[in-house]
Structure formats: C-alpha cells, structure tokens
Amino acid sequence: MAAFGYNRDGKKGKQQMVIGLLTGPEGAPAAVRVFAGNTQDPKTVTEQIRQLLKTGAFQMHLFESELADYA
C-alpha cells in the first residue's frame, strides 16, 4: 500500500499512503478508504463517489473541495 508519491510536506524519499475521506454536510464521515501513496487526489474523490453511488448512500449533488484542482 505504501508507495512513493507527492508529499505536501516536501519530504523526499519517504513512502506514504493516501487516505480518502468524504464527509457529510455536518462533517460526519461518509466514506473512508486507504489508497496507495502514489494515487492522485482526483482519483481518490471519484473512487469514493463511485463507492457511495454503488451502495446507494449518495444523496448530495454538490461537492465542495479545498483543493483548487476541483474548482
């Protein structure tokens, strides 16, 4: 699961894991999943949404993100 990927802290040469966490409107976790450390953020978001759609737990139509990539 651990892999070399982009480290936001600027630490090089360290393996990491990516934790995908989606929350509901009040901040309660709706989906949590661990991804390989070289997984890019857009892929984690789409995978989490896909899982929620599969289980029927998806009820929101709008997502807000702190990452400018999704704006």
A tleap script that builds the chain and sets N, CA, C and O, in Angstrom:
source leaprc.protein.ff14SB
mol = sequence {
  NMET ALA ALA PHE GLY TYR ASN ARG ASP GLY
  LYS LYS GLY LYS GLN GLN MET VAL ILE GLY
  LEU LEU THR GLY PRO GLU GLY ALA PRO ALA
  ALA VAL ARG VAL PHE ALA GLY ASN THR GLN
  ASP PRO LYS THR VAL THR GLU GLN ILE ARG
  GLN LEU LEU LYS THR GLY ALA PHE GLN MET
  HIE LEU PHE GLU SER GLU LEU ALA ASP TYR
  CALA
}
set mol.1.N position { 0.825 -1.189 0.000 }
set mol.1.CA position { 0.000 0.000 0.000 }
set mol.1.C position { 0.869 1.253 0.000 }
set mol.1.O position { 0.560 2.220 -0.696 }
set mol.2.N position { 1.945 1.245 0.767 }
set mol.2.CA position { 2.827 2.415 0.789 }
set mol.2.C position { 3.559 2.523 -0.542 }
set mol.2.O position { 3.982 1.520 -1.116 }
set mol.3.N position { 3.701 3.748 -1.020 }
set mol.3.CA position { 4.385 3.990 -2.291 }
set mol.3.C position { 4.936 5.407 -2.287 }
set mol.3.O position { 4.473 6.261 -1.532 }
set mol.4.N position { 5.927 5.650 -3.136 }
set mol.4.CA position { 6.459 6.987 -3.277 }
set mol.4.C position { 5.474 7.823 -4.084 }
set mol.4.O position { 4.987 7.387 -5.127 }
set mol.5.N position { 5.189 9.011 -3.602 }
set mol.5.CA position { 4.256 9.903 -4.279 }
set mol.5.C position { 4.536 11.333 -3.875 }
set mol.5.O position { 5.521 11.603 -3.187 }
set mol.6.N position { 3.685 12.249 -4.293 }
set mol.6.CA position { 3.847 13.660 -3.972 }
set mol.6.C position { 3.593 13.877 -2.486 }
set mol.6.O position { 2.553 13.481 -1.958 }
set mol.7.N position { 4.550 14.508 -1.820 }
set mol.7.CA position { 4.431 14.761 -0.392 }
set mol.7.C position { 4.225 16.255 -0.178 }
set mol.7.O position { 5.100 17.055 -0.509 }
set mol.8.N position { 3.096 16.630 0.362 }
set mol.8.CA position { 2.778 18.051 0.573 }
set mol.8.C position { 3.681 18.718 1.598 }
set mol.8.O position { 3.779 19.945 1.630 }
set mol.9.N position { 4.339 17.926 2.433 }
set mol.9.CA position { 5.257 18.478 3.421 }
set mol.9.C position { 6.654 18.697 2.843 }
set mol.9.O position { 7.535 19.229 3.519 }
set mol.10.N position { 6.849 18.290 1.610 }
set mol.10.CA position { 8.141 18.477 0.965 }
set mol.10.C position { 9.201 17.466 1.361 }
set mol.10.O position { 10.375 17.644 1.035 }
set mol.11.N position { 8.808 16.405 2.059 }
set mol.11.CA position { 9.763 15.375 2.466 }
set mol.11.C position { 9.988 14.428 1.298 }
set mol.11.O position { 9.038 13.874 0.745 }
set mol.12.N position { 11.231 14.248 0.932 }
set mol.12.CA position { 11.552 13.370 -0.188 }
set mol.12.C position { 12.089 12.038 0.313 }
set mol.12.O position { 12.658 11.949 1.401 }
set mol.13.N position { 11.898 10.996 -0.507 }
set mol.13.CA position { 12.437 9.686 -0.166 }
set mol.13.C position { 11.636 8.930 0.877 }
set mol.13.O position { 12.146 7.980 1.470 }
set mol.14.N position { 10.409 9.323 1.113 }
set mol.14.CA position { 9.555 8.653 2.100 }
set mol.14.C position { 8.340 8.046 1.397 }
set mol.14.O position { 7.700 8.692 0.567 }
set mol.15.N position { 8.040 6.815 1.737 }
set mol.15.CA position { 6.823 6.206 1.219 }
set mol.15.C position { 5.646 6.702 2.044 }
set mol.15.O position { 5.797 7.070 3.209 }
set mol.16.N position { 4.481 6.708 1.426 }
set mol.16.CA position { 3.296 7.196 2.123 }
set mol.16.C position { 2.061 6.460 1.647 }
set mol.16.O position { 2.098 5.726 0.659 }
set mol.17.N position { 0.968 6.667 2.361 }
set mol.17.CA position { -0.343 6.176 1.962 }
set mol.17.C position { -1.260 7.384 1.862 }
set mol.17.O position { -1.036 8.396 2.526 }
set mol.18.N position { -2.287 7.279 1.035 }
set mol.18.CA position { -3.263 8.350 0.882 }
set mol.18.C position { -4.571 7.879 1.511 }
set mol.18.O position { -5.049 6.783 1.220 }
set mol.19.N position { -5.140 8.707 2.368 }
set mol.19.CA position { -6.416 8.377 2.988 }
set mol.19.C position { -7.485 9.255 2.363 }
set mol.19.O position { -7.429 10.481 2.460 }
set mol.20.N position { -8.459 8.622 1.720 }
set mol.20.CA position { -9.572 9.347 1.110 }
set mol.20.C position { -10.720 9.414 2.097 }
set mol.20.O position { -11.243 8.384 2.521 }
set mol.21.N position { -11.113 10.629 2.463 }
set mol.21.CA position { -12.181 10.825 3.430 }
set mol.21.C position { -13.209 11.797 2.864 }
set mol.21.O position { -12.880 12.941 2.552 }
set mol.22.N position { -14.437 11.347 2.735 }
set mol.22.CA position { -15.546 12.227 2.351 }
set mol.22.C position { -16.443 12.382 3.553 }
set mol.22.O position { -16.709 11.417 4.270 }
set mol.23.N position { -16.916 13.609 3.777 }
set mol.23.CA position { -17.796 13.859 4.913 }
set mol.23.C position { -19.133 14.395 4.442 }
set mol.23.O position { -19.254 14.933 3.342 }
set mol.24.N position { -20.125 14.240 5.287 }
set mol.24.CA position { -21.446 14.791 5.027 }
set mol.24.C position { -21.471 16.265 5.386 }
set mol.24.O position { -20.452 16.822 5.794 }
set mol.25.N position { -22.630 16.907 5.240 }
set mol.25.CA position { -22.749 18.348 5.491 }
set mol.25.C position { -22.341 18.772 6.904 }
set mol.25.O position { -21.856 19.887 7.096 }
set mol.26.N position { -22.531 17.904 7.880 }
set mol.26.CA position { -22.178 18.264 9.251 }
set mol.26.C position { -20.782 17.792 9.659 }
set mol.26.O position { -20.385 17.939 10.816 }
set mol.27.N position { -20.049 17.232 8.718 }
set mol.27.CA position { -18.678 16.811 8.998 }
set mol.27.C position { -18.517 15.365 9.400 }
set mol.27.O position { -17.395 14.917 9.637 }
set mol.28.N position { -19.605 14.619 9.483 }
set mol.28.CA position { -19.501 13.198 9.825 }
set mol.28.C position { -18.962 12.423 8.623 }
set mol.28.O position { -19.345 12.708 7.488 }
set mol.29.N position { -18.077 11.447 8.854 }
set mol.29.CA position { -17.534 10.668 7.740 }
set mol.29.C position { -18.627 9.939 6.957 }
set mol.29.O position { -19.505 9.303 7.539 }
set mol.30.N position { -18.559 10.041 5.639 }
set mol.30.CA position { -19.490 9.321 4.769 }
set mol.30.C position { -18.782 8.160 4.092 }
set mol.30.O position { -19.404 7.139 3.798 }
set mol.31.N position { -17.484 8.306 3.842 }
set mol.31.CA position { -16.698 7.254 3.211 }
set mol.31.C position { -15.232 7.454 3.575 }
set mol.31.O position { -14.730 8.578 3.569 }
set mol.32.N position { -14.556 6.362 3.890 }
set mol.32.CA position { -13.133 6.391 4.207 }
set mol.32.C position { -12.484 5.223 3.492 }
set mol.32.O position { -12.997 4.104 3.517 }
set mol.33.N position { -11.354 5.488 2.853 }
set mol.33.CA position { -10.646 4.421 2.151 }
set mol.33.C position { -9.162 4.760 2.091 }
set mol.33.O position { -8.792 5.929 1.993 }
set mol.34.N position { -8.322 3.747 2.150 }
set mol.34.CA position { -6.877 3.934 2.050 }
set mol.34.C position { -6.454 3.576 0.624 }
set mol.34.O position { -6.847 2.546 0.076 }
set mol.35.N position { -5.637 4.465 0.040 }
set mol.35.CA position { -5.136 4.281 -1.322 }
set mol.35.C position { -3.612 4.203 -1.291 }
set mol.35.O position { -2.982 4.610 -0.315 }
set mol.36.N position { -3.029 3.678 -2.364 }
set mol.36.CA position { -1.569 3.657 -2.494 }
set mol.36.C position { -1.036 5.081 -2.444 }
set mol.36.O position { -1.726 6.018 -2.845 }
set mol.37.N position { 0.175 5.248 -1.958 }
set mol.37.CA position { 0.761 6.564 -1.760 }
set mol.37.C position { 0.997 7.365 -3.019 }
set mol.37.O position { 1.241 8.569 -2.939 }
set mol.38.N position { 0.933 6.737 -4.180 }
set mol.38.CA position { 1.126 7.477 -5.430 }
set mol.38.C position { -0.199 7.748 -6.148 }
set mol.38.O position { -0.201 8.058 -7.340 }
set mol.39.N position { -1.314 7.637 -5.445 }
set mol.39.CA position { -2.631 7.912 -6.022 }
set mol.39.C position { -2.904 9.409 -5.966 }
set mol.39.O position { -2.761 10.028 -4.912 }
set mol.40.N position { -3.296 9.990 -7.092 }
set mol.40.CA position { -3.579 11.426 -7.143 }
set mol.40.C position { -4.950 11.725 -6.561 }
set mol.40.O position { -5.861 10.901 -6.646 }
set mol.41.N position { -5.098 12.913 -5.966 }
set mol.41.CA position { -6.347 13.303 -5.306 }
set mol.41.C position { -7.595 13.151 -6.179 }
set mol.41.O position { -8.596 12.622 -5.697 }
set mol.42.N position { -7.581 13.594 -7.449 }
set mol.42.CA position { -8.811 13.445 -8.251 }
set mol.42.C position { -9.292 12.000 -8.348 }
set mol.42.O position { -10.497 11.752 -8.392 }
set mol.43.N position { -8.371 11.054 -8.380 }
set mol.43.CA position { -8.771 9.641 -8.453 }
set mol.43.C position { -9.410 9.182 -7.148 }
set mol.43.O position { -10.360 8.400 -7.176 }
set mol.44.N position { -8.910 9.648 -6.005 }
set mol.44.CA position { -9.485 9.231 -4.734 }
set mol.44.C position { -10.913 9.741 -4.602 }
set mol.44.O position { -11.786 9.029 -4.105 }
set mol.45.N position { -11.153 10.967 -5.043 }
set mol.45.CA position { -12.500 11.546 -4.942 }
set mol.45.C position { -13.478 10.775 -5.820 }
set mol.45.O position { -14.565 10.414 -5.368 }
set mol.46.N position { -13.102 10.521 -7.066 }
set mol.46.CA position { -14.018 9.808 -7.957 }
set mol.46.C position { -14.282 8.387 -7.473 }
set mol.46.O position { -15.401 7.889 -7.590 }
set mol.47.N position { -13.262 7.734 -6.933 }
set mol.47.CA position { -13.458 6.375 -6.404 }
set mol.47.C position { -14.414 6.374 -5.216 }
set mol.47.O position { -15.269 5.496 -5.107 }
set mol.48.N position { -14.272 7.349 -4.330 }
set mol.48.CA position { -15.156 7.426 -3.168 }
set mol.48.C position { -16.604 7.686 -3.607 }
set mol.48.O position { -17.529 7.062 -3.087 }
set mol.49.N position { -16.795 8.587 -4.543 }
set mol.49.CA position { -18.150 8.876 -5.040 }
set mol.49.C position { -18.742 7.636 -5.709 }
set mol.49.O position { -19.917 7.320 -5.527 }
set mol.50.N position { -17.918 6.948 -6.478 }
set mol.50.CA position { -18.371 5.712 -7.141 }
set mol.50.C position { -18.847 4.686 -6.122 }
set mol.50.O position { -19.874 4.039 -6.325 }
set mol.51.N position { -18.105 4.533 -5.024 }
set mol.51.CA position { -18.500 3.583 -3.975 }
set mol.51.C position { -19.814 4.004 -3.323 }
set mol.51.O position { -20.669 3.160 -3.054 }
set mol.52.N position { -19.981 5.297 -3.067 }
set mol.52.CA position { -21.225 5.773 -2.463 }
set mol.52.C position { -22.410 5.547 -3.406 }
set mol.52.O position { -23.498 5.179 -2.964 }
set mol.53.N position { -22.197 5.767 -4.688 }
set mol.53.CA position { -23.264 5.521 -5.665 }
set mol.53.C position { -23.649 4.045 -5.694 }
set mol.53.O position { -24.829 3.706 -5.786 }
set mol.54.N position { -22.649 3.172 -5.615 }
set mol.54.CA position { -22.895 1.727 -5.631 }
set mol.54.C position { -23.738 1.274 -4.453 }
set mol.54.O position { -24.624 0.432 -4.599 }
set mol.55.N position { -23.457 1.837 -3.283 }
set mol.55.CA position { -24.150 1.404 -2.072 }
set mol.55.C position { -25.476 2.119 -1.869 }
set mol.55.O position { -26.254 1.747 -0.990 }
set mol.56.N position { -25.741 3.143 -2.674 }
set mol.56.CA position { -26.986 3.894 -2.522 }
set mol.56.C position { -26.929 4.925 -1.422 }
set mol.56.O position { -27.954 5.515 -1.079 }
set mol.57.N position { -25.754 5.159 -0.859 }
set mol.57.CA position { -25.611 6.121 0.235 }
set mol.57.C position { -25.394 7.548 -0.269 }
set mol.57.O position { -25.324 8.485 0.526 }
set mol.58.N position { -25.289 7.709 -1.569 }
set mol.58.CA position { -25.002 9.028 -2.152 }
set mol.58.C position { -26.298 9.815 -2.300 }
set mol.58.O position { -27.209 9.387 -3.008 }
set mol.59.N position { -26.383 10.968 -1.631 }
set mol.59.CA position { -27.579 11.799 -1.715 }
set mol.59.C position { -27.267 13.249 -2.038 }
set mol.59.O position { -28.184 14.029 -2.296 }
set mol.60.N position { -26.005 13.627 -2.031 }
set mol.60.CA position { -25.642 15.009 -2.307 }
set mol.60.C position { -25.349 15.178 -3.798 }
set mol.60.O position { -24.900 14.241 -4.457 }
set mol.61.N position { -25.600 16.351 -4.314 }
set mol.61.CA position { -25.344 16.616 -5.720 }
set mol.61.C position { -24.248 17.652 -5.924 }
set mol.61.O position { -23.857 17.943 -7.054 }
set mol.62.N position { -23.761 18.199 -4.833 }
set mol.62.CA position { -22.744 19.244 -4.912 }
set mol.62.C position { -21.628 18.924 -3.934 }
set mol.62.O position { -21.880 18.626 -2.766 }
set mol.63.N position { -20.398 18.987 -4.414 }
set mol.63.CA position { -19.239 18.764 -3.562 }
set mol.63.C position { -18.424 20.035 -3.487 }
set mol.63.O position { -18.247 20.724 -4.492 }
set mol.64.N position { -17.933 20.347 -2.314 }
set mol.64.CA position { -17.003 21.444 -2.147 }
set mol.64.C position { -15.654 20.839 -1.800 }
set mol.64.O position { -15.563 19.845 -1.080 }
set mol.65.N position { -14.632 21.448 -2.315 }
set mol.65.CA position { -13.294 20.931 -2.054 }
set mol.65.C position { -12.366 22.076 -1.718 }
set mol.65.O position { -12.506 23.180 -2.244 }
set mol.66.N position { -11.414 21.806 -0.836 }
set mol.66.CA position { -10.423 22.809 -0.513 }
set mol.66.C position { -9.327 22.847 -1.558 }
set mol.66.O position { -8.487 23.746 -1.538 }
set mol.67.N position { -9.319 21.890 -2.470 }
set mol.67.CA position { -8.289 21.831 -3.489 }
set mol.67.C position { -8.728 22.611 -4.723 }
set mol.67.O position { -9.816 22.384 -5.253 }
set mol.68.N position { -7.892 23.516 -5.172 }
set mol.68.CA position { -8.219 24.346 -6.330 }
set mol.68.C position { -8.397 23.512 -7.604 }
set mol.68.O position { -9.041 23.962 -8.552 }
set mol.69.N position { -7.834 22.307 -7.629 }
set mol.69.CA position { -7.945 21.458 -8.804 }
set mol.69.C position { -9.383 21.139 -9.175 }
set mol.69.O position { -9.673 20.843 -10.334 }
set mol.70.N position { -10.281 21.194 -8.212 }
set mol.70.CA position { -11.667 20.809 -8.469 }
set mol.70.C position { -12.576 22.008 -8.689 }
set mol.70.O position { -13.770 21.835 -8.935 }
set mol.71.N position { -12.036 23.217 -8.604 }
set mol.71.CA position { -12.858 24.425 -8.720 }
set mol.71.C position { -13.306 24.661 -10.143 }
set mol.71.O position { -14.006 25.636 -10.416 }
savepdb mol mol.pdb
quit
